[in-house]
Amino acid sequence: MPYLHRSLRPQPHPVPGVARTIHSSGQSFEQLRQGCLQSRTLFEDADFPASNSSLFYSERPQVPFVWKRPGEIVENPEFILGGATRTDICQGELGDCWLLAAIASLTLNQKALARVVPQDQSFGSGYAGIFHFQFWQHSEWLDVVIDDRLPTFRDRLVFLHSADHNELNGSYEALKGGSTMEAMEDFTGGVAETFQMREAPEDFYDILEKALKRGSLLGCSIDILAASESEARTPFGLIKGHAYTVTGLDQVNFQGQRIKLIRVRNPWGQVEWTGHWSDSSLEWRSVDLEEQKRLGHSALDDGEFWMAFEDFKAHFDKVEICNLTPDALEDNALHKWEVTIHQGSWCPDTDKDQDGHLSRDFFRYHASLARSKTFINLREVSGRFQLPPGDYVLIPSTFEPHQEADFCLRIFSEKRAVTRDLDENVDIDLPEPPKPTPREEETEEERQFRALFQRIAGENLFLRFDVDKSGTMSSYELRTALKAAGFRLSGHLLQLIILRYTDESLQLGFDDYLNCLVRLENASRVFQALRIKNKDIIHLNINEFIALTMNI
């Protein structure tokens, strides 16, 4: 396993400008495009072929599909014409309303949209049948390259959108059913949170208002209790189990009162709310025309509608908010989150909580101030907390002990938070080597005796910390033994030692233990000899560094 350096300092949030190319060719979008232009060919993506395997993984198509490029379908294709808006997004027969709700919400933030859909591509100059899009997954930005071949039937598009996200997920069918929250995260790199209406806080309207001002993406839905309820229509025109986008929040004067309104959009592009404050409701007759114009009220069946906030809380069950990082917001945004990011990992038997359990009295007098509500099998867990200024310890954890995984901890705060990793500082406390004294050259018998003595001394320490007397040492026992030998190591260094010296069951034999001790002591001696006076650093050129690694 290659060594991966992990800084203990908080890291800046990754940006799409450094997105990692994931195409099997290993080439970037620009390299692939230039290759096609030079060879005068149109790009064909081997990772997402124009075949049925890219459409379905569990079904066979009911009709024969013909794959065509946009130029074969219309005379003058346009990639984006007149800019992208939320009303451009309409759902077809594929059950991907969750994805389209996220896309519609994304169009409200042009800067975020331009990151997902880079502006360096079109059907004009430089066209080579290749396009690329950028998505956030597993704490990094990925650059996804595709060709522009689309499935058609009788010269009509079958799937008008989402080929880029299809490639990321494997096929068009893989987009059937999904999470709006996760799609928002994929598009923005933001952190999502979920609110259940029955548990919504009293200041929920203010939370949504702040979220929209910060450019957050918002979605909402109605829960279903059985599969038969999926996409069932309520008496007021809402669709159960369907993903909607929240596109606005405002207040209006009505009969001497200020009424809180919320604007929602159905990605179908039709089928709207029919209750109070719907497009054709009587309430709008009492609202000034200028006020109606300001709110963008219209009677068009375009899938977007206003409703009273109280009705919204009564008829919808869940709201999802994706909070954006500062680099995703428009430059003129007045409200931005401060973001701090830490990378870490859980490694069995190496985490610091193995050093001993805290007593019951500790938790009695040091109760936790905040915690995530539940452990759940989502790829991301988030929580919103309001805490007074002070020092806090954050402990990422898994539900089951000894789970092995990497994790990414991101902290969104209204003011800058100063954070640091509480991993141990490396400290090596070895006895000073005795000053050399002139003596006669050792005999072979003396050398063998010295080697035997060192082996027995090491074995004594090994047996002392082999608590279960198994003849091997666990990674937890290794940490304790290394401390007794004078080595206090960070969790990350200990993980590297375990990867190098333990077997598949994370057990360490005596010979490997002795090799580990010798290597650590040699590294310590070399560092002490080369360190800059009064500083814990050394300076090496490349030749010195390689020579050093060959000899330690």
VOGUDREN-263755 format. One record per residue (C-alpha): x, y, z; residue in three letters. Coordinates in pm, whole numbers, plus 50000, padded with zeros to 5 digits. Each point is the difference from the previous one (the first is absolute). Layout:
N
XYZala ...
# end
This chain:
552
500005000050000met 501585033649902pro 500745025350269tyr 497495028550009leu 501025030650196his 497195013850212arg 500505033950157ser 498735005150354leu 499045035749914arg 496535008649868pro 499934999249621gln 498505024949752pro 496864987449831his 500794984249660pro 498825019349694val 498994987049654pro 503065016349841gly 502024970750131val 497434973149910ala 501474965249951arg 499514984149658thr 498464965450032ile 499854989249635his 501584965949942ser 502405014749743ser 501635020850270gly 499705030549774gln 498285032550086ser 497045014749811phe 502245024449812glu 502524973049906gln 497234977749865leu 498385028649811arg 503275011149840gln 500724964249897gly 496624998049825cys 500475033649828leu 503434989949872gln 498734966549868ser 496775016049872arg 497824974650178thr 497125003250245leu 500594986850349phe 498494966350096glu 500014992550371asp 501074964150071ala 499085004250368asp 496345007049914phe 499374982649667pro 497055006749772ala 498324967150087ser 497174985750209asn 502414993850290ser 500155037750049ser 496215001850017leu 499014970850223phe 501654975550236tyr 496954978850095ser 497605004649709glu 499994995849624arg 498815029749791pro 496474996149867gln 500815019249680val 503125001549781pro 502085030850081phe 502135018549746val 502895020550139trp 500405033749831lys 501975031650055arg 498115033150037pro 501095010749650gly 498224969449859glu 496775008850183ile 499755037649935val 501675022249744glu 501685025150232asn 500434985150348pro 500695022850295glu 501614988850325phe 498345027150213ile 497825026349833leu 499315032450186gly 501184986650334gly 498574972550218ala 497005006850225thr 497944979050239arg 497084998949754thr 502204983149738asp 500094968150208ile 497144976049927cys 499754963350089gln 499344972449750gly 499034963950070glu 503144991250197leu 499485001150379gly 502745025750058asp 497965028550151cys 502535000650287trp 502775008649754leu 497965025649806leu 498875017450318ala 503685004450089ala 500845012749649ile 497115024950008ala 501245012850334ser 503555002049861leu 498895023949722thr 499205025950268leu 503765003450060asn 501755007449672gln 503494997550148lys 499314965450142ala 498414989549670leu 503075011849807ala 502174977850220arg 497974968849924val 499655009549632val 503305016449896pro 499615027649744gln 502894988449777asp 497824978049776gln 497395004549727ser 498914987649658phe 501915028449835gly 503745004749962ser 501944971650161gly 497104975149987tyr 501264964150000ala 497014980750134gly 501375001450353ile 498705017950311phe 500934999750367his 498335006950334phe 501305002250356gln 498554983450309phe 500924998050366trp 500364965050142gln 501854986550303his 501575033450094ser 501425008449658glu 498925014449664trp 499884975749706leu 500075009649632asp 497684977149800val 500524998249623val 497264987349763ile 499205000049631asp 496785015749870asp 498304968949861arg 496444998050132leu 497394972149978pro 497105007349764thr 496874982349879phe 498435011249674arg 502295030449998asp 498825011550342arg 502185001750309leu 499254973850260val 502165014750276phe 500535036849949leu 502245006550296his 502364986250259ser 502394979649784ala 502875014350204asp 498484989050332his 499044966749839asn 503654992549931glu 500865007950361leu 497264975950116asn 500454973349733gly 496845002049789ser 496785019349934tyr 498014974250199glu 502265006350302ala 498435034650022leu 496554985450069lys 499325009650360gly 502585018750204gly 500705027550249ser 499565036849919thr 502325007950288met 502834978649860glu 499525014449650ala 500325035250144met 503214989550172glu 501344985049675asp 499355032749815phe 501375024450257thr 502324983350250gly 497745014350268gly 498754984750324val 496364989150011ala 497644997950295glu 496474986150031thr 497075014750194phe 496904979750080gln 497005023350008met 498584984250313arg 503275008450179glu 500705033549831ala 501285027050239pro 497955031150073glu 502375021549793asp 499754977249697phe 498875028349772tyr 503085020150104asp 502224969749936ile 498644996449646leu 500305037449938glu 503645000150112lys 500684969349787ala 498645016549685leu 501985031850070lys 503144978750027arg 499254984249662gly 499134966050149ser 498114974449792leu 496644989150145leu 497764970349925gly 496834986050158cys 497824969149977ser 497004981250140ile 500674966150160asp 498264968349887ile 498934971750229leu 499764973349729ala 501334995049647ala 496465003649866ser 500005036550116glu 502985009249782ser 499065029449775glu 496424999750130ala 498335034249978arg 498605016550312thr 496655019049996pro 502015032449965phe 502054989249697gly 503244990250175leu 501794967749909ile 501054975550271lys 503524985849995gly 500985026649748his 502925024350024ala 499235037349980tyr 502315030149997thr 499605029950233val 500775030649787thr 498935029950209gly 498735013850329leu 498215033150054asp 497215018450182gln 496985018049861val 497415024550140asn 496584983750009phe 496965014550176gln 502155019850241gly 502314971050084gln 503474989249889arg 499664965049855ile 503094978149971lys 500204983149660leu 502304973649853ile 500574992549631arg 500304963649892val 500644983549662arg 498974966149863asn 502704986749759pro 497234985549783trp 499425035649878gly 496294996050077gln 497614987350273val 499905026550271glu 498625007850344trp 496315009549982thr 499435013350353gly 500375035150144his 502425022849811trp 500184976349702ser 500315015749654asp 496255005749952ser 498915004050362ser 497765028850109leu 502625013350245glu 502025015749719trp 497105023349911arg 500655018650326ser 503705005049922val 501255031049821asp 501064993949638leu 503485014250066glu 500364976050291glu 498884971249778gln 502575010349741lys 502755001650264arg 499134964850112leu 499904987449640gly 496444987350040his 498424985349687ser 497184976049920ala 502124978449768leu 500024962450058asp 503804999050010asp 500384978950313gly 500935029550223glu 497615013650262phe 499715020150320trp 498374987250316met 499575012750355ala 502884989350222phe 497574985050253glu 498454978849723asp 503494990049890phe 500794987050350lys 496684981750014ala 500224982449662his 503714992549955phe 501894975950227asp 503665006949931lys 502295028649897val 503614995149891glu 502505028750002ile 503404998649833cys 502265027050148asn 502585012049750leu 503675006650061thr 501195036249956pro 501704992749665asp 496644988649856ala 498185032550079leu 499655030649784glu 502675026350063asp 497375025250113asn 498394976550254ala 499605018050333leu 499864968750216his 502554972149972lys 500914970750219trp 503494996250140glu 501194964549928val 502674979150171thr 500824965149875ile 501864971050165his 500864966449844gln 500354969650224gly 499574962650023ser 498824973150237trp 502484971450021cys 499284969950223pro 501944999750328asp 501965031849926thr 497655027950101asp 500785019050316lys 496824989150176asp 501664966250049gln 502275015050267asp 497304994850263gly 496335005850071his 498865031850170leu 498194995550328ser 496275005050049arg 500745030550216asp 501765016649708phe 496824999449792phe 497935010350300arg 501945032550035tyr 500955004549633his 496804993049810ala 500135002749620ser 498655033249877leu 498944988249654ala 499844967849803arg 498554986949676ser 496494986850051lys 500464964849869thr 502554977049845phe 498644992949652ile 501354982849690asn 500285031549790leu 503235010349837arg 499895032650196glu 498635010150341val 499525036450097ser 498685019950293gly 499195036450076arg 500995013050345phe 500025033850172gln 502845002350252leu 501485028750202pro 503635010149932pro 502424975650160gly 502254969849947asp 498384967749882tyr 501144964749914val 498384983849693leu 500104962049988ile 499074983349669pro 498894964550074ser 498434968949850thr 497034981450145phe 501834966650017glu 503504999050154pro 503094990749797his 498575012149668gln 502695009449749glu 499395030149774ala 501185034449900asp 497885030050093phe 499755036849922cys 498895024350271leu 498775033849876arg 499045028250236ile 497735027849870phe 499865030250230ser 498755035749978glu 503365012250132lys 503434985149943arg 500704970150227ala 503584992750108val 500524962449994thr 502814974850039arg 500384962450006asp 500514985950350leu 502284972449875asp 503064994150217glu 503195019149931asn 502884977349905val 502394996950294asp 502924976050024ile 501754996350334asp 503034977549962leu 503014997650233pro 503095018349884glu 502434976149832pro 503144994250209pro 503115018449891lys 502274976849805pro 503074988150192thr 503054985149840pro 499874962350020arg 501214970149821glu 498064986949703glu 497114977050097glu 500494963349950thr 497434979749812glu 498884984950331glu 499465034850149glu 498005011449697arg 497734969650025gln 499545006050373phe 499115036749941arg 497434990349734ala 498534973750235leu 499795025450284phe 498215025749780gln 497584973449879arg 499224988350356ile 499555036150118ala 497585006649714gly 498224967150062glu 499545009150365asn 498225032249897leu 498004980649740phe 498824974250255leu 499195027250250arg 497465016149769phe 498724968449833asp 497095001650243val 498084969949870asp 503224978949975lys 499204991249641ser 503595002349882gly 498985029249781thr 499255036150076met 496805017849898ser 500135035149859ser 498645013150331tyr 502684981250197glu 502575014149756leu 499045035950085arg 500524992950372thr 503294981849941ala 501375028149784leu 499145025350271lys 501894979150255ala 502974999249762ala 499975038049983gly 498025005849678phe 496845021550017arg 498614999949646leu 497085017249832ser 497044979049895gly 500955004349634his 503584987750054leu 498704970450198leu 497674991049713gln 502955000249758leu 501984977050232ile 497044976250025ile 499624999249621leu 503704991949961arg 500634974650276tyr 496764982250094thr 498364970649825asp 496474998049857glu 498504996750349ser 501955030450124leu 502324978250213gln 503745006050041leu 502604972750053gly 503165004650206phe 502365003349703asp 497835027049843asp 499755017550336tyr 503795000050033leu 500435013049644asn 497505027650076cys 501875010650315leu 503375000249822val 498615020649712arg 498375025150234leu 503155003850207glu 502175004449690asn 497615026349861ala 500055018250335ser 503794999950022arg 500355013149645val 497455027550062phe 501765011150320gln 503305001749813ala 498605020449711leu 497495022650176arg 500475037549996ile 501015013250339lys 497005006650229asn 497584990349721lys 498214967549922asp 500745001549627ile 502744988449763ile 501005011749651his 500904974449732leu 500485001649626asn 498634972149781ile 503284980849994asn 500355001350380glu 496364990250048phe 500224969249776ile 503314989550156ala 498425003550343leu 496944978949914thr 502284972849860met 501934997450326asn 497415003850276ile 
# end
